[in-house]
Amino acid sequence: MKKIVIILILFCSFLYANENKEDYMIEWDTNFSPYSGSENILFVHEGMQYLVDKTFPYKKEKKPISILVRLGAMIFIWQPLTELELVTQHEVFGHGYRIRDIGSNRASVVKYKIKAPIPYSDGGGATVYNFSSKLTSFQETAISAGGVEATAILANRLKMKFMESLRLDPKKAMLYLGAEQDLTAYVLSLNDSVIFANEGHDIKGYLKWLNNTYFDDTLSTGDITKAALINFIDPMTYYSIGAYFYYIFTGKDIKIWTINFKNLKFLPNTRLGLAPYGLEYYLENFLLYKESPIYTYFRIGNHNNNTFLGAGLEYRKLLRFNQNNLGFRFDFYRQPKIYSKEGITTWENIQVGYSEDDLKKMILGSSFYLIFDKNISKKLDLAFHFEIGYKTDGFIQGESLKSTPIVRVGLNLGNF
């Protein structure tokens, strides 16, 4: 299976059309984080899209037969592919990553269950894992939230690419919509509604272990449902819905409208994040400055009378020279300490029971890494990709909970 995937990736790397400015890459990092998972999934998606479009070319017509063909393709090809990608990101690079990061002496994946997507089956997936009595309630909370954490990062990587091209491809718009609103869908499924009848367990697990950690300040399903409403303050969500229907009826993609100020274009949004110590509210800004995408955010929350906050900046193409790119990412945060030590007792074989002093202890932390693309082929627009840096103890979405070096390597394949 691994050989087949490698052959597919290498084959796709030579299929270039240069029709947009979005870059795609194959990437590796320690424990296969949501960041490397996102890049690899998007690379495979773009490769599949290129192959399908070249194998089955179609005209951008508004005739009824053309509309039906596009609708059929969306239902029977792109929607199933999107669901498989979302489930893989959620399970393997979400829950799976948090388990791998915590370590096999505390938790280990037994298997992933990924069903055939709708309309070929009922879809969905699950991560089955074992854990020892060393696992803490903080870590179990992080595992429960890992799935929607990973899909939020997938949406983030997609939006960075959208800002590069300022065009919204309808097939990727479906993927963005599912990824950005994954948490929303889970929250709406807490009461096992007809629409989301088989979902909701991740959020129930998150609330269960968060409340067993901070037992003096419990969150209800109603609390998290209200909090998740900020996820709808996202222009790209509505652009994605519009792109879907516009494509079906016209065969074309849509332009992304942004707020413009001289050479700067930006598009803000808000969203909810789940941290091991409580709910966090994000104010995000996706910018484009002289064809360079930039991401900034500010996050804040309060739980158990602890106020926590953080901010970050990602500028991937700050300097350009000889077709090489140099950029960086920096994150800073103040948050409650996340413990891996034993609690007072165990419940359901998980360490629980931490003193009030433990639960009130706040830490300062940061993360910084350089981002470098070294061009190796001007003709094919190929570049080696490197990210190297360090983070301290604490929670940043998609990164280790521990102090650790950040190392990512890959092959940037430019545009298809």
C-alpha positions in Angstrom: 0.0 0.0 0.0 2.8 2.4 0.9 4.5 1.7 -2.5 1.3 2.5 -4.3 0.9 5.8 -2.5 4.5 6.7 -3.2 4.2 5.9 -6.9 1.0 7.9 -7.2 2.6 10.9 -5.5 5.7 10.8 -7.7 3.6 10.4 -10.8 1.4 13.3 -9.9 4.4 15.5 -9.3 5.1 15.7 -13.0 1.6 16.8 -13.9 1.9 20.6 -14.2 -0.5 23.1 -15.8 0.4 26.3 -14.0 -3.1 27.6 -14.1 -3.0 29.2 -10.6 -0.6 30.4 -8.0 -1.4 27.8 -5.3 1.6 25.8 -4.1 1.3 22.1 -3.2 3.8 19.9 -1.5 4.6 16.5 0.0 5.6 17.0 3.6 6.9 14.9 6.6 7.3 15.8 10.2 7.6 14.0 13.5 4.6 12.0 14.5 2.8 13.1 11.3 1.1 16.2 12.6 -2.1 17.8 11.2 0.1 20.2 9.3 1.9 17.5 7.3 -1.3 15.6 7.0 -3.1 18.7 5.5 -0.4 19.3 2.9 -0.3 15.7 1.8 -4.0 15.4 1.6 -4.3 18.6 -0.4 -1.5 17.4 -2.7 -3.3 14.1 -3.4 -6.6 16.0 -3.9 -5.0 18.4 -6.4 -3.4 15.5 -8.2 -6.7 13.6 -8.4 -8.5 16.7 -9.6 -5.9 17.3 -12.4 -6.1 13.7 -13.6 -9.9 13.6 -13.6 -10.2 16.9 -15.4 -7.7 15.8 -18.1 -9.2 12.4 -18.5 -12.8 13.6 -18.7 -12.7 17.2 -20.1 -15.9 19.1 -20.2 -17.1 22.4 -21.6 -18.1 25.3 -19.3 -21.6 25.3 -20.7 -25.0 26.2 -19.1 -26.9 23.6 -21.0 -29.1 21.2 -18.9 -27.0 18.2 -19.8 -23.8 20.0 -18.7 -25.4 21.0 -15.4 -26.5 17.4 -14.7 -23.0 16.1 -15.5 -21.4 18.5 -13.1 -24.0 17.8 -10.4 -23.4 14.0 -10.9 -19.6 14.5 -10.6 -20.0 16.5 -7.4 -22.3 13.9 -5.8 -20.5 10.7 -7.0 -16.9 11.8 -7.2 -16.0 14.9 -5.3 -18.2 14.6 -2.3 -17.1 11.1 -1.5 -13.4 12.1 -2.0 -13.9 15.1 0.2 -15.4 12.9 3.0 -12.5 10.4 2.8 -10.1 13.3 3.1 -11.9 14.8 6.0 -12.2 11.5 7.9 -8.5 10.7 7.3 -7.4 14.1 8.5 -9.7 13.9 11.5 -8.8 10.3 12.6 -5.2 9.7 11.4 -3.7 13.2 11.7 -6.1 14.4 14.5 -6.8 11.8 17.2 -3.9 9.7 15.9 -1.4 12.6 16.1 -2.3 13.4 19.7 -1.9 9.8 20.7 1.5 9.5 18.9 2.6 12.8 20.5 1.7 11.6 24.0 3.8 8.5 23.6 3.3 4.7 23.4 4.0 4.3 27.1 0.7 6.0 27.8 -1.5 5.5 24.6 -1.2 3.7 21.3 -3.4 3.4 18.2 -4.8 -0.1 17.6 -6.5 0.7 14.3 -8.4 3.2 12.3 -11.9 2.5 11.0 -12.7 4.5 7.8 -15.9 3.5 6.1 -16.7 4.0 2.4 -18.2 7.5 2.0 -21.8 8.5 1.2 -23.4 7.6 -1.2 -21.5 4.3 -1.3 -21.9 3.5 2.4 -22.9 5.4 5.5 -19.4 6.9 5.8 -17.6 8.0 9.0 -14.7 6.7 10.9 -13.2 6.0 14.3 -9.8 5.7 16.1 -9.4 2.7 18.3 -6.7 3.0 20.9 -5.3 1.5 24.1 -4.0 3.5 27.0 -2.3 2.8 30.4 -3.1 4.2 33.8 -0.4 6.8 33.2 -2.6 8.8 30.8 -3.9 12.0 32.5 -7.3 13.7 32.1 -5.5 16.6 30.4 -4.1 14.3 27.7 -7.4 12.4 27.2 -9.1 15.8 26.7 -6.5 16.7 24.1 -7.1 13.3 22.3 -10.9 13.9 22.3 -10.4 17.3 20.7 -7.7 16.2 18.3 -10.0 15.4 15.4 -11.7 18.8 15.1 -8.3 20.4 15.8 -6.9 18.7 12.8 -9.7 19.6 10.4 -9.5 23.2 11.6 -5.8 23.2 10.4 -6.8 21.6 7.1 -9.2 24.5 6.6 -6.5 26.9 7.6 -4.1 25.5 5.0 -6.8 25.6 2.3 -7.6 29.2 3.1 -3.9 30.1 2.8 -3.9 28.6 -0.7 -7.1 30.4 -1.6 -5.5 33.7 -0.6 -2.6 33.0 -3.0 -4.8 32.6 -6.0 -7.9 34.7 -4.9 -10.0 32.1 -6.7 -12.2 29.5 -5.0 -12.2 26.2 -6.7 -15.7 24.5 -6.1 -14.2 21.1 -5.4 -11.8 22.4 -2.8 -14.7 24.7 -1.5 -16.5 21.5 -0.5 -13.4 20.3 1.4 -13.0 23.7 3.1 -16.6 23.8 4.1 -16.5 20.4 5.7 -13.2 21.1 7.5 -14.0 24.6 8.7 -17.4 23.6 10.0 -16.4 20.1 11.3 -16.5 21.3 14.9 -19.9 23.0 14.3 -21.3 19.8 12.9 -20.1 17.8 15.9 -21.6 20.3 18.3 -24.9 20.3 16.5 -24.9 16.5 16.8 -24.7 16.5 20.6 -28.5 15.7 20.8 -28.2 13.1 18.0 -30.2 15.0 15.5 -31.5 13.4 12.3 -28.9 15.3 10.2 -25.9 14.3 12.4 -27.2 11.1 13.9 -23.9 9.2 14.2 -21.7 12.0 15.4 -21.1 13.8 18.7 -19.0 11.4 20.7 -15.8 13.5 20.4 -17.4 16.6 21.9 -19.1 14.5 24.6 -15.7 13.0 25.4 -14.1 16.4 25.5 -16.7 17.8 27.9 -16.5 14.7 30.1 -12.7 14.9 30.7 -12.6 18.7 30.8 -15.2 18.6 33.5 -13.4 15.8 35.4 -10.3 18.0 35.3 -11.8 21.3 36.3 -14.7 20.0 38.4 -15.4 23.4 40.0 -16.3 24.9 36.6 -18.2 22.5 34.4 -19.3 23.1 30.8 -22.6 21.9 29.5 -23.6 20.9 25.9 -25.6 24.2 25.8 -22.5 26.2 26.7 -20.5 24.7 23.8 -23.4 25.0 21.4 -23.7 28.7 22.0 -20.0 29.2 21.8 -19.8 27.4 18.4 -22.1 30.0 16.8 -19.1 32.2 16.2 -18.0 29.7 13.6 -20.6 31.2 11.3 -18.7 34.5 11.2 -16.6 33.3 8.3 -17.0 34.8 4.8 -15.2 31.9 3.2 -17.9 29.5 4.4 -20.5 31.5 2.4 -18.2 31.8 -0.5 -17.8 28.0 -0.5 -21.5 27.5 -0.6 -21.8 30.0 -3.4 -18.9 28.4 -5.3 -20.6 25.0 -5.2 -23.9 26.2 -6.9 -22.2 28.6 -9.2 -20.0 25.8 -10.6 -22.9 23.4 -11.1 -24.9 26.0 -13.1 -22.0 27.6 -15.0 -18.9 25.3 -14.8 -16.8 28.2 -13.5 -15.1 29.0 -10.2 -15.6 32.3 -8.3 -13.4 35.2 -7.3 -12.7 35.8 -3.7 -13.6 39.3 -2.6 -11.4 40.7 0.1 -11.0 43.9 2.1 -8.3 46.0 0.3 -5.9 48.6 1.6 -3.3 49.6 -1.0 -1.2 46.5 -1.6 -2.8 44.6 1.3 -5.8 42.3 0.9 -7.3 40.7 4.0 -10.2 38.5 5.0 -11.1 38.1 8.7 -13.1 35.4 10.5 -13.8 34.1 14.0 -14.0 30.5 15.2 -14.0 28.3 18.3 -11.1 26.1 19.4 -11.0 23.3 22.0 -8.0 23.4 24.3 -7.2 20.9 27.1 -8.0 23.7 29.6 -11.2 25.1 28.1 -12.8 26.9 25.1 -10.8 29.4 23.1 -12.2 32.1 20.8 -10.1 32.9 17.7 -10.0 36.1 15.7 -8.1 35.2 12.5 -6.9 37.3 9.6 -5.8 35.9 6.2 -3.9 38.4 4.2 -2.2 38.8 0.9 0.7 41.3 0.5 2.5 41.4 -2.8 1.4 37.9 -3.7 2.6 36.5 -0.3 -0.1 34.9 1.9 0.1 35.9 5.6 -1.8 34.4 8.6 -2.4 36.2 12.0 -4.6 35.2 14.9 -5.5 36.2 18.4 -7.1 33.7 20.8 -8.6 34.2 24.2 -10.7 32.2 26.7 -11.6 31.9 30.4 -12.4 28.7 32.4 -12.1 27.9 36.1 -11.3 31.6 36.6 -8.2 31.2 34.5 -7.9 33.7 31.6 -5.7 32.4 28.8 -4.7 34.0 25.5 -2.3 33.7 22.6 -1.3 35.3 19.3 0.6 34.2 16.2 1.9 35.3 12.9 2.9 33.2 9.9 4.6 34.9 6.9 5.7 32.1 4.6 7.3 34.3 1.9 8.9 37.2 3.7 12.0 37.3 1.5 12.4 36.1 -2.1 15.7 35.6 -3.8 16.8 33.5 -6.8 13.3 31.9 -6.8 13.9 30.8 -3.2 11.5 31.8 -0.3 12.3 32.5 3.3 9.6 33.1 6.0 8.7 32.3 9.6 6.0 31.5 12.1 5.9 32.8 15.6 3.3 32.0 18.4 3.1 33.3 21.9 0.7 32.2 24.7 -0.2 32.4 28.4 -2.3 29.4 29.5 -2.9 26.9 32.3 -0.2 24.3 32.7 -1.1 20.9 31.1 0.0 18.0 33.4 1.4 14.6 32.6 2.1 13.7 36.2 -0.1 11.5 38.4 -3.3 12.8 39.8 -4.7 12.1 43.3 -6.6 9.0 41.9 -7.7 7.3 38.8 -11.1 7.2 37.2 -11.8 4.8 34.3 -8.1 4.1 34.5 -7.1 7.7 33.8 -5.3 10.0 36.1 -7.6 12.6 37.7 -7.7 14.8 40.7 -5.3 17.8 40.7 -5.0 20.4 43.4 -6.4 23.9 43.1 -2.8 25.2 43.0 -2.1 22.9 40.0 -5.2 24.0 38.2 -4.5 27.7 38.8 -0.8 27.5 37.7 -0.3 29.6 34.5 2.7 29.4 32.1 4.1 31.5 29.4 5.2 29.9 26.2 6.2 30.4 22.6 7.0 28.8 19.3 9.2 30.0 16.5 10.3 28.3 13.3 11.8 29.4 10.0 10.2 28.4 6.7 12.5 27.9 3.6 11.9 26.8 0.1 15.1 26.0 -1.9 14.5 25.9 -5.6 15.9 22.9 -7.4 14.3 23.2 -10.8 13.3 26.4 -12.4 11.7 24.5 -15.3 9.4 22.4 -13.2 9.1 24.8 -10.3 10.3 22.3 -7.7 11.8 23.2 -4.4 13.0 21.5 -1.2 10.9 22.6 1.7 12.2 23.0 5.3 10.7 24.2 8.5 12.9 24.3 11.6 12.4 25.8 15.0 11.4 25.1 18.6 8.4 25.4 20.9 8.1 25.3 24.7 5.6 23.5 26.9 2.0 24.3 26.2 -0.9 24.0 23.7 -0.8 25.3 20.1 -3.2 23.7 17.6 -1.4 21.1 15.6 1.8 21.1 17.7 3.2 18.9 20.5 2.0 19.5 24.0 5.7 19.3 25.1 8.8 21.3 24.6 10.2 20.0 21.4 12.1 20.9 18.2 9.9 21.6 15.2 11.2 19.9 12.0 9.3 19.5 8.8 10.8 18.6 5.4 9.1 18.2 2.1 9.1 18.7 -1.7 7.3 21.8 -2.9 5.8 21.0 -6.3 4.5 24.4 -7.1 1.4 24.5 -9.3 -0.4 21.7 -11.1 
